[in-house]
Amino acid sequence: MRHITILCLALLTLIGCQQPNNPDVAIKTYEPAPEMKLLEKFVGTWQENGRIVEPTEEVIRASLKDGEDMPPMTYGGGNVADFTLDGMYLRTDGWSDNADGTRMTFVEYKMWDRQAKKFRLWWFSSNGMYATGWMTVSADGRTFEFDAQGFEPDGTKKNWTGSLTFTDANKTTWQFIERGPQGIMKMEGENERQI
């Protein structure tokens, strides 16, 4: 019994003399990537005008069933963009107005992915659609190209590609292509900063 007591005391002394093994609980922080400065030109309030260019109005009319109305080929909308979360993300809150008077809203986040060396995108809308993808920028910093995978609430997948070009500090032109089970839809339009 005496040997066991001495052994226990020796173990307690050894354990008591060891330094506590606490993990580092400090949260590592990062500064926004320098590439985020390329997105400063998006900051502001923008008005958007868009139109469907494919399928054409003639093709859509030919596919309508008796009694179906021709869907609008143009729409209006806009967005407000600013940096958030200490500049780590560019957040865009946008909307597009439908012909029936309803409005679809969305929120989008962009951030620089340091490993992939391009911008990562997340997009969510009030009609349940969401998308994830990537965006690259041209050498002159004027044109931004994106490629994203979109998902409908029922699981339908779509691929979105397109580009947006700053024609000057307050105007952009853009084109957008959606590929999905129903075929290809191409859109184009312009955005103008509201000063």
Backbone torsions as a table, in degrees:
resi	resn	phi	psi	omega
1	MET	NA	-38.7	179.6
2	ARG	-62.2	-37.9	179.0
3	HIS	-65.4	-38.7	179.5
4	ILE	-66.3	-41.4	179.4
5	THR	-63.2	-43.9	179.2
6	ILE	-64.4	-39.6	178.8
7	LEU	-64.1	-43.1	178.9
8	CYS	-63.5	-43.5	178.3
9	LEU	-62.9	-39.9	178.6
10	ALA	-63.0	-42.9	178.8
11	LEU	-64.8	-43.3	178.5
12	LEU	-62.1	-40.0	178.2
13	THR	-63.7	-43.4	-179.8
14	LEU	-64.2	-46.1	-179.0
15	ILE	-66.7	-42.0	-178.8
16	GLY	-64.9	-27.6	-178.3
17	CYS	-83.6	-12.4	-178.7
18	GLN	-75.9	147.6	176.1
19	GLN	-72.2	144.0	177.7
20	PRO	-63.3	143.4	-179.0
21	ASN	-100.6	71.7	-179.6
22	ASN	-92.0	132.5	176.3
23	PRO	-70.1	155.4	177.0
24	ASP	-71.2	111.7	-176.0
25	VAL	-95.1	2.6	177.8
26	ALA	-68.6	135.4	179.3
27	ILE	-82.0	127.4	179.5
28	LYS	-74.3	133.4	179.7
29	THR	-115.4	153.1	179.5
30	TYR	-128.8	151.0	169.9
31	GLU	-83.8	153.0	174.3
32	PRO	-56.8	142.7	178.6
33	ALA	-62.2	144.0	178.5
34	PRO	-56.2	-28.9	-179.5
35	GLU	-64.2	-19.9	178.3
36	MET	-62.5	-23.5	177.5
37	LYS	-61.9	-25.4	178.0
38	LEU	-64.1	-20.1	-178.5
39	LEU	-92.4	-1.6	-178.8
40	GLU	-58.5	-31.5	-178.3
41	LYS	-65.8	-17.0	177.8
42	PHE	-80.5	-19.6	-173.7
43	VAL	-64.0	130.6	178.4
44	GLY	140.2	-171.1	178.2
45	THR	-110.0	128.8	-173.5
46	TRP	-125.7	142.4	170.8
47	GLN	-101.9	138.5	-175.9
48	GLU	-123.8	138.7	172.1
49	ASN	-126.7	128.3	-177.8
50	GLY	-133.2	161.6	179.1
51	ARG	-150.6	147.7	175.2
52	ILE	-83.6	128.6	178.0
53	VAL	-110.7	-17.6	175.6
54	GLU	-152.1	128.9	2.6
55	PRO	-69.1	156.1	-178.3
56	THR	-72.5	165.7	178.9
57	GLU	-59.0	-39.0	-179.9
58	GLU	-63.0	-43.6	-179.9
59	VAL	-65.2	-41.8	179.4
60	ILE	-64.8	-44.3	179.0
61	ARG	-59.3	-40.4	-178.4
62	ALA	-67.0	-24.1	-177.8
63	SER	-91.9	-6.7	-178.2
64	LEU	-72.2	143.1	174.2
65	LYS	-86.3	162.2	179.0
66	ASP	-54.3	131.5	178.0
67	GLY	89.2	-12.6	179.6
68	GLU	-80.0	138.9	177.8
69	ASP	-85.9	149.8	175.5
70	MET	-68.7	124.3	177.4
71	PRO	-69.9	154.8	179.4
72	PRO	-65.4	143.7	178.5
73	MET	-96.9	-8.5	179.1
74	THR	-129.1	160.2	176.0
75	TYR	-153.4	162.6	175.4
76	GLY	-121.7	157.0	179.2
77	GLY	-173.0	-159.0	179.3
78	GLY	177.8	-178.9	177.9
79	ASN	-159.3	160.9	173.8
80	VAL	-125.8	125.7	-176.6
81	ALA	-124.4	140.6	175.6
82	ASP	-161.2	161.8	177.5
83	PHE	-75.5	147.6	179.8
84	THR	-141.3	169.1	179.0
85	LEU	51.8	56.9	177.7
86	ASP	59.5	30.9	176.1
87	GLY	82.3	5.3	-179.4
88	MET	-74.2	-23.6	-177.0
89	TYR	-133.5	150.9	164.6
90	LEU	-100.6	121.5	178.9
91	ARG	-104.6	133.1	177.0
92	THR	-122.2	123.4	173.5
93	ASP	-106.5	120.0	-174.9
94	GLY	-132.7	176.4	-179.6
95	TRP	-155.7	155.1	168.4
96	SER	-136.5	136.5	-176.0
97	ASP	-94.6	128.6	-179.4
98	ASN	-88.7	159.6	-177.9
99	ALA	-62.4	-27.8	-178.7
100	ASP	-84.4	8.1	177.6
101	GLY	90.8	-4.3	177.4
102	THR	-85.1	165.3	-178.2
103	ARG	-130.0	131.6	172.7
104	MET	-98.6	129.3	178.6
105	THR	-112.2	159.0	178.9
106	PHE	-149.8	162.3	171.1
107	VAL	-132.7	139.7	-178.5
108	GLU	-133.5	142.4	174.9
109	TYR	-121.4	138.3	173.7
110	LYS	-125.7	138.3	173.2
111	MET	-147.6	155.0	178.0
112	TRP	-80.4	124.5	175.6
113	ASP	-91.5	112.0	-173.8
114	ARG	-66.8	-30.1	-179.9
115	GLN	-80.4	-45.0	-177.7
116	ALA	-77.3	-20.1	-179.0
117	LYS	60.6	44.0	172.3
118	LYS	-159.3	172.6	-177.7
119	PHE	-83.9	137.3	176.0
120	ARG	-98.6	140.5	-177.8
121	LEU	-120.1	143.6	168.0
122	TRP	-133.7	136.0	-176.4
123	TRP	-138.3	133.3	-179.0
124	PHE	-137.0	139.0	-178.2
125	SER	-124.6	163.4	-179.2
126	SER	-71.5	-12.7	176.1
127	ASN	-96.1	13.4	173.8
128	GLY	90.3	-4.2	177.4
129	MET	-76.5	152.4	173.2
130	TYR	-148.7	161.2	-178.6
131	ALA	-150.9	152.3	172.7
132	THR	-132.9	146.4	-179.8
133	GLY	-176.4	-159.8	-173.9
134	TRP	-132.0	153.8	175.9
135	MET	-137.3	137.2	176.3
136	THR	-119.7	161.8	-178.7
137	VAL	-125.4	143.5	179.9
138	SER	-69.7	164.3	-177.7
139	ALA	-60.2	-32.5	-179.4
140	ASP	-86.1	-1.5	176.6
141	GLY	74.8	11.3	-177.1
142	ARG	-98.0	-30.5	-174.3
143	THR	-113.9	131.5	179.3
144	PHE	-117.6	124.2	179.7
145	GLU	-111.7	141.8	-178.8
146	PHE	-132.2	156.2	176.0
147	ASP	-143.4	120.1	-174.6
148	ALA	-140.0	154.9	174.3
149	GLN	-104.1	120.6	179.7
150	GLY	-104.0	152.8	-178.2
151	PHE	-135.7	128.9	172.1
152	GLU	-79.7	161.0	177.7
153	PRO	-57.4	-27.9	-179.9
154	ASP	-84.4	3.1	178.3
155	GLY	97.3	-6.9	178.2
156	THR	-59.0	130.0	-178.9
157	LYS	-100.1	144.1	176.6
158	LYS	-137.7	150.8	175.3
159	ASN	-108.6	131.3	179.5
160	TRP	-116.5	129.6	173.2
161	THR	-133.1	156.4	178.2
162	GLY	172.4	-174.8	179.2
163	SER	-152.3	156.9	176.0
164	LEU	-134.8	130.7	-178.5
165	THR	-122.6	130.9	174.5
166	PHE	-79.7	111.9	177.1
167	THR	-80.8	-27.1	166.2
168	ASP	-156.4	-172.8	-173.3
169	ALA	-63.1	-23.7	-173.4
170	ASN	-119.6	8.5	-178.9
171	LYS	-139.7	142.7	174.7
172	THR	-133.9	155.7	166.5
173	THR	-119.2	150.5	-177.7
174	TRP	-146.1	160.0	172.7
175	GLN	-140.7	147.3	-171.7
176	PHE	-142.2	132.9	177.6
177	ILE	-125.1	127.7	175.6
178	GLU	-113.2	126.5	177.3
179	ARG	-117.4	124.5	-178.7
180	GLY	-154.4	-171.0	-177.4
181	PRO	-58.9	-26.4	-179.0
182	GLN	-89.7	3.8	178.6
183	GLY	113.0	-153.5	-176.0
184	ILE	-112.7	133.9	171.9
185	MET	-123.1	129.4	177.0
186	LYS	-114.7	136.4	177.8
187	MET	-130.7	158.2	174.3
188	GLU	-147.8	162.6	-179.8
189	GLY	-179.8	-170.1	-179.2
190	GLU	-137.1	149.0	172.3
191	ASN	-120.6	143.2	176.9
192	GLU	-132.7	130.6	179.1
193	ARG	-67.3	137.1	177.0
194	GLN	-93.8	112.3	-174.5
195	ILE	-99.6	NA	NA
